[in-house]
Amino acid sequence: MGRSSAQSSSAKKLSSSLVNCEEDYHGLTKYVPESISYGAERLKREVKKGYELVMYHALPEHLKDNEFILKHYRSEWPLRASLASIFTIHNETLNIWTHLVGFFVFMGLTIYTAMMMPPVGELPGMMHRLPSLQQLRWQTVTDELTNIVASEPRKAISRWPFFVFLSGAMFCLLSSSVCHLLYCHSERMARFLLQLDYIGIAYLIAASFYPPVYYTFLCNPALRNTYLTGITCLGLLTVAVSLMPKFQTHQFRPFRAILFASMGISGIIPCVHKLALHWGEPAAQTTFYLEVTMGCLYGLGAVIYATRVPERWKPGHFDIAGHSHQLFHILVVAGALTHYRAGLLYLKWRDEQGCDVI
Ligand SMILES: [Zn+2]
C-alpha cells in the first residue's frame, strides 16, 4: 500500500509537471512561431532582395538625400557588394565614374608633369631626357610643356605650389568617388565618407589658390605669405565646419553650396590684385581669363548642385543619367583642368621672367 501510495504521489507530481510543461509550451508557442515567422520573413526579404535596387521611399532616413531621384538606390548593402557595384548600373554609377576618371586624368598629369619639368634651378636642356613620354598623344599638354621647355628660363622656379594644387585635385576626386561608391553601406560609413568628401572639396579649393598666389606674388614674399596663410586658414575653418554632424544633413545643402562657393569667390581678391600689379603682362591676362572660366564652371556647378536641376523638373527621369550631381561632378573636373592649364602658364611666365627675390 505504502508503495502504491508513493507511486500515486509521483504520478500526481508527474502529471502536474506535465500540465505545467504543457502550459509553458502553450505559452511559448504563442511567441515562437511569431519570432520564427519574423526571422523567416526577414531572411526571405534578404534573399529576395539579393542586393536589389530599391525605391526612394524604401530608403532608411540617412540615405534619403534627393527626393527627385526616385529609383535605382542601393540600400545598406554589405561592403563587398557595395564595392562590386562599381561595375553595375544604379543611380550612383556615373557619380562614381565621373570623378574616378577625373582622378586618373590628374594622376597621369601629375606623373607626366613631374617627369617633364626640371628640378628647381636646372637648365632647360635637361628636360628632354624622357623621350618615351613625348610619344604620348596628349598633344595639348605636350605642346604646353614643350613651350615651357623651349622658353629658356633664367632659372626654374619652385614647383611645389603647382603640386599642392594637383594633390588637392587628386584627393578631392578620389574621396568623392569612394564616397559615392560606399555611401550606401551603413549610416556610420555614410557619415564618415561625407566628411571626407567635404574635406576633399575644401582642400581642392584652398589648394587651387597656391599656384596663382605663389607665382603672381613671387617677388613680394610678404603679400604671398599673407594670401597663402589666409586661404589655408579659411580652408581649415571650412574643414572644421564640415565635420559638424548637422552640416551633412540635406537641409544644409544650400548652406554647403554657399560656404564652398564663398571660399572660391574669395579668389577674386588676389586675382584683381594680380591685374593691378601686372597689367599689360600677357601671362597675367591669359591666366585671368582662365580663372574667370574656372570660376564660371565651379559657380555653375554650385548652382546646379544646390537647385537639383534638371531632376527637379522631371522627377524619376534622370535617375541613372543626367541628374544634377553628375553635371556638378563634370563641371568640377572641367574647372580643375582649366586651372591646370592656368598653372602651366604661371610656370612659363615665372620661369621666363623669374624674380631676384627668390
Ligand atoms: Zn559628389
Residues whose N, C-alpha, C, O or C-beta is under 5 A from the ligand:
A	BS01	ZN	S176
